[in-house]
């Protein structure tokens, strides 16, 4: 298995909508599988959709801050990897 590469960090989590804001260090696109690691959390999920400034986008680049619906609660500073 290829080594996982950290692609970003959770910068915020919106509990009421189950959305994580992620500050990207590298590009990401719809369909990619990502992994969240931090605290007690370690789970993977597919990027079904993402938003930048509340607008749906298919891909994002380094430096973008994206919003993505997550299946588990995450916290600020959790690391995000791409599988």
N, C-alpha and C positions, 0 to 999 in steps of 0.2 A: 504494500500500500504506500502511495506517495505520502511524503511528510506534509502534514497540514500547515498551511501558511496563514499567519494572522493577517486578516484583511481590515480589521477595524476594532473599535471599542464602543461599547454602549455609552452614549452620552446622556441618555434620559430614558425613563420608562413611564408610560402613561397607563396606570392601572385600570382606569375606567373603560378604556378601549382595547387594552391588551396589546399596545403598540410600543416597540422599542425604537428609539432614535439611535442611529449608528453613525459615527464619524468614520468615514472610509480612508484607509491608507492605500488602497488599490481599487481597481474597478470591480464591479459586481453586476451581474445581469440576472434577469428573470430566468428561473429554471435551475440556477446554481443551488448546490446544497451547502448550507452553512452550519456551523456548530458554535454554540454558546458555552463558555466555560467561566465559572467564577463561583465562589462560595460553595454551596452544596449542589450547584447546577452544572450539568454537563449533558446537553441534548443537541440533537441534530434536527434540522428541518429544511425543506425545500423552499426557495424563495418563490412564492406564488405571485406576489405583487409587492411593489414598493412605491413610495412616494417621495418627492422632493417638494417642499413648500406646499404640501397638500395636493399636489398634482401627480397623477399616476405616471410612472416612467418605466421603460423596459430595461434600462441600464443606467448605471451611475459610474462616475469616475472618481479617481483619487481626490480627496479633499471635500467631496460632497458629504452632506449629512442627509441620510435617508431615514424614512419611517417605514417600519415593516411590522406586520402583525406577527406576534410570536405565540407559540402554543403553551409556553410556561412563563412564569414571572421571572424577569431578569432585573439586575440592578446596574446602576451607574458604574462604569469602569470594568464591567465584565468584558472578557476578550471574545472576539468573534473571529472564527477561522473559516476558511473555505476548504471543502473536501476535495 
